[in-house]
Amino acid sequence: MDNKRPVNLDIGTIKLPITSYVSILHRVSGVILFFAVAIFLWMLESSLASESSFDQLAETLNNPVCQFIIWGSLAALAYHAIAGIRHLIMDFGVGEDSFESGRNSAWAAVVLAVVVIALITWWIL
């Protein structure tokens, strides 16, 4: 089989539409949330075990690394929820009529997610 089609193997030069990036990030945020649930359940268990474990957890949460993990988990939750709502709206048939409407809803989801993540950042700091 002698195929003369060009093959682009350089991932850095592949241009995807914004809708693809929104979809990929939605999946990535879902994976992050899968692991974040374990962290949050451990935190809940630690906070309810005893008064000393609650105090120890409160001290641990003052660590910048822990604050970053919580910020990342909340940012992933915000993005995942916003992108999920976008997908639900599209499931009702809104915004499926053209590529332009899909692109506009993707940009709207990204902008809204950035605003919500900025509010989460302000709240944590």
Backbone hydrogen bonds in HBPLUS format (Angstrom, degrees):
<---DONOR---> <-ACCEPTOR-->    atom                        ^
c    i                          cat <-CA-CA->   ^        H-A-AA   ^      H-
h    n   atom  resd res      DA  || num        DHA   H-A  angle D-A-AA Bond
n    s   type  num  typ     dist DA aas  dist angle  dist       angle   num
A0013-THR N   A0010-ASP O   3.09 MM   3  5.78 160.2  2.13 119.3 124.7     1
A0014-ILE N   A0011-ILE O   3.31 MM   3  5.42 159.2  2.35 105.4 111.5     2
A0020-SER N   A0017-PRO O   2.96 MM   3  5.49 135.3  2.16 111.6 122.8     3
A0021-TYR N   A0017-PRO O   3.40 MM   4  6.90 154.3  2.47 147.4 154.0     4
A0022-VAL N   A0018-ILE O   2.96 MM   4  6.21 161.0  1.99 155.5 160.5     5
A0023-SER N   A0019-THR O   3.07 MM   4  6.19 155.3  2.13 139.1 145.7     6
A0024-ILE N   A0020-SER O   2.87 MM   4  6.10 163.1  1.90 153.1 157.8     7
A0025-LEU N   A0021-TYR O   2.88 MM   4  6.00 166.0  1.90 150.5 154.6     8
A0026-HIS N   A0022-VAL O   2.96 MM   4  6.06 140.1  2.13 137.1 148.0     9
A0027-ARG N   A0023-SER O   3.14 MM   4  6.48 151.3  2.23 146.0 152.3    10
A0028-VAL N   A0024-ILE O   2.97 MM   4  6.29 158.3  2.01 150.0 156.6    11
A0029-SER N   A0025-LEU O   2.84 MM   4  5.94 161.8  1.87 146.0 150.9    12
A0030-GLY N   A0026-HIS O   3.10 MM   4  6.27 141.4  2.26 134.3 144.4    13
A0031-VAL N   A0027-ARG O   3.08 MM   4  6.46 148.5  2.19 146.0 153.8    14
A0032-ILE N   A0028-VAL O   2.97 MM   4  6.31 159.8  2.01 152.5 158.3    15
A0033-LEU N   A0029-SER O   2.94 MM   4  6.12 154.4  2.00 142.5 149.4    16
A0034-PHE N   A0030-GLY O   3.01 MM   4  6.24 141.8  2.16 138.5 148.6    17
A0035-PHE N   A0031-VAL O   3.34 MM   4  6.75 152.9  2.41 148.7 153.2    18
A0036-ALA N   A0032-ILE O   2.88 MM   4  6.09 146.8  1.99 144.5 155.5    19
A0037-VAL N   A0033-LEU O   2.96 MM   4  6.04 147.4  2.07 148.0 152.3    20
A0039-ILE N   A0035-PHE O   3.40 MM   4  6.81 154.8  2.47 143.0 149.3    21
A0040-PHE N   A0036-ALA O   2.86 MM   4  6.14 165.7  1.88 159.2 162.5    22
A0041-LEU N   A0037-VAL O   2.86 MM   4  6.01 153.5  1.93 148.6 155.9    23
A0042-TRP N   A0038-ALA O   3.00 MM   4  6.16 153.9  2.07 142.9 149.9    24
A0043-MET N   A0039-ILE O   2.91 MM   4  6.22 154.7  1.98 146.8 154.3    25
A0044-LEU N   A0040-PHE O   2.90 MM   4  6.11 154.0  1.97 143.3 150.3    26
A0045-GLU N   A0041-LEU O   2.91 MM   4  6.11 163.2  1.94 148.7 153.1    27
A0046-SER N   A0042-TRP O   2.86 MM   4  6.06 157.1  1.92 148.8 155.4    28
A0047-SER N   A0043-MET O   2.91 MM   4  6.05 150.9  1.99 144.6 152.5    29
A0048-LEU N   A0044-LEU O   3.12 MM   4  6.29 135.9  2.33 142.9 153.5    30
A0049-ALA N   A0045-GLU O   3.08 MM   4  6.05 124.1  2.41 142.2 154.6    31
A0054-PHE N   A0050-SER O   3.02 MM   4  6.20 146.6  2.13 140.0 149.3    32
A0055-ASP N   A0051-GLU O   2.99 MM   4  6.27 157.7  2.04 146.0 151.5    33
A0056-GLN N   A0052-SER O   2.90 MM   4  6.12 153.4  1.97 144.6 152.4    34
A0057-LEU N   A0053-SER O   2.90 MM   4  6.05 152.5  1.98 140.8 148.0    35
A0058-ALA N   A0054-PHE O   2.90 MM   4  6.16 157.2  1.95 149.1 155.6    36
A0059-GLU N   A0055-ASP O   2.99 MM   4  6.22 149.7  2.08 142.5 150.4    37
A0060-THR N   A0056-GLN O   2.90 MM   4  6.14 151.7  1.98 143.4 151.7    38
A0061-LEU N   A0057-LEU O   2.88 MM   4  6.11 150.6  1.97 149.9 157.4    39
A0062-ASN N   A0059-GLU O   3.22 MM   3  5.43 153.4  2.29 102.3 110.3    40
A0063-ASN N   A0060-THR O   3.04 MM   3  5.58 164.0  2.07 116.4 121.5    41
A0067-GLN N   A0063-ASN O   3.00 MM   4  6.33 157.0  2.06 154.1 161.4    42
A0068-PHE N   A0064-PRO O   2.91 MM   4  6.08 148.6  2.01 141.6 149.6    43
A0069-ILE N   A0065-VAL O   3.00 MM   4  6.31 152.7  2.08 145.8 153.0    44
A0070-ILE N   A0066-CYS O   2.95 MM   4  6.20 160.5  1.99 150.5 155.6    45
A0071-TRP N   A0067-GLN O   2.84 MM   4  6.01 157.4  1.90 144.2 151.2    46
A0072-GLY N   A0068-PHE O   2.82 MM   4  6.01 162.4  1.85 148.8 153.6    47
A0073-SER N   A0069-ILE O   2.93 MM   4  6.12 153.6  2.00 144.4 151.7    48
A0074-LEU N   A0070-ILE O   2.90 MM   4  6.12 161.3  1.93 152.3 157.0    49
A0075-ALA N   A0071-TRP O   2.79 MM   4  5.95 154.0  1.86 151.0 159.1    50
A0076-ALA N   A0072-GLY O   2.90 MM   4  6.03 156.0  1.96 142.5 149.0    51
A0077-LEU N   A0073-SER O   2.93 MM   4  6.14 151.5  2.01 141.3 149.6    52
A0078-ALA N   A0074-LEU O   2.89 MM   4  6.10 157.9  1.94 145.8 151.4    53
A0079-TYR N   A0075-ALA O   2.97 MM   4  6.18 171.3  1.98 153.3 155.3    54
A0080-HIS N   A0076-ALA O   2.85 MM   4  5.87 163.2  1.88 147.4 153.1    55
A0081-ALA N   A0077-LEU O   2.92 MM   4  5.99 157.6  1.97 146.0 152.0    56
A0082-ILE N   A0078-ALA O   3.01 MM   4  6.20 164.4  2.04 151.8 156.0    57
A0083-ALA N   A0079-TYR O   2.87 MM   4  6.02 171.9  1.87 158.1 160.6    58
A0084-GLY N   A0080-HIS O   2.85 MM   4  5.82 145.6  1.96 137.2 147.7    59
A0085-ILE N   A0081-ALA O   2.90 MM   4  6.11 151.8  1.98 145.9 152.7    60
A0086-ARG N   A0082-ILE O   3.01 MM   4  6.29 151.8  2.09 143.9 151.9    61
A0087-HIS N   A0083-ALA O   2.96 MM   4  6.27 153.2  2.03 143.8 150.5    62
A0088-LEU N   A0084-GLY O   2.88 MM   4  6.18 151.1  1.97 145.2 153.7    63
A0089-ILE N   A0085-ILE O   2.92 MM   4  6.16 159.2  1.97 150.1 155.0    64
A0090-MET N   A0086-ARG O   2.99 MM   4  6.27 154.6  2.06 145.0 152.3    65
A0091-ASP N   A0087-HIS O   2.87 MM   4  6.13 137.4  2.06 140.0 152.0    66
A0092-PHE N   A0089-ILE O   3.12 MM   3  5.29 139.3  2.30  99.2 110.3    67
A0094-VAL N   A0089-ILE O   3.40 MM   5  5.93 154.3  2.47 151.0 144.1    68
A0093-GLY N   A0090-MET O   2.96 MM   3  5.07 157.6  2.01 105.7 111.8    69
A0102-GLY N   A0098-SER O   3.32 MM   4  6.64 155.9  2.38 143.2 149.6    70
A0103-ARG N   A0099-PHE O   2.89 MM   4  6.14 153.4  1.97 148.4 156.1    71
A0104-ASN N   A0100-GLU O   2.89 MM   4  6.12 155.3  1.95 146.3 153.2    72
A0105-SER N   A0101-SER O   2.96 MM   4  6.14 158.1  2.01 144.6 150.1    73
A0106-ALA N   A0102-GLY O   2.98 MM   4  6.13 145.3  2.11 139.4 149.1    74
A0107-TRP N   A0103-ARG O   2.96 MM   4  6.25 161.5  1.99 150.8 155.0    75
A0108-ALA N   A0104-ASN O   2.91 MM   4  6.12 155.0  1.97 145.3 152.9    76
A0109-ALA N   A0105-SER O   2.95 MM   4  6.11 151.3  2.03 139.9 147.1    77
A0110-VAL N   A0106-ALA O   2.98 MM   4  6.28 155.9  2.04 148.8 155.4    78
A0111-VAL N   A0107-TRP O   2.91 MM   4  6.13 167.2  1.92 154.8 157.8    79
A0112-LEU N   A0108-ALA O   2.93 MM   4  6.02 167.2  1.95 148.9 153.1    80
A0113-ALA N   A0109-ALA O   2.89 MM   4  5.96 153.9  1.96 142.6 150.3    81
A0114-VAL N   A0110-VAL O   2.92 MM   4  6.15 155.2  1.99 148.6 155.1    82
A0115-VAL N   A0111-VAL O   3.03 MM   4  6.31 157.2  2.08 150.2 156.1    83
A0116-VAL N   A0112-LEU O   2.96 MM   4  6.20 165.2  1.98 151.5 155.4    84
A0117-ILE N   A0113-ALA O   2.83 MM   4  5.95 159.7  1.87 150.1 156.2    85
A0118-ALA N   A0114-VAL O   2.91 MM   4  6.04 147.5  2.02 141.4 150.2    86
A0119-LEU N   A0115-VAL O   3.01 MM   4  6.34 151.5  2.09 146.1 153.7    87
A0120-ILE N   A0116-VAL O   2.91 MM   4  6.23 150.3  2.00 145.3 153.9    88
A0121-THR N   A0117-ILE O   2.88 MM   4  6.10 154.4  1.95 144.4 151.3    89
A0122-TRP N   A0118-ALA O   2.97 MM   4  6.22 159.4  2.01 147.7 152.7    90
A0123-TRP N   A0119-LEU O   2.92 MM   4  6.10 151.6  2.00 143.1 151.1    91
A0124-ILE N   A0120-ILE O   2.91 MM   4  6.15 155.0  1.97 151.7 157.5    92
A0125-LEU N   A0121-THR O   3.01 MM   4  6.15 163.6  2.04 152.3 156.7    93
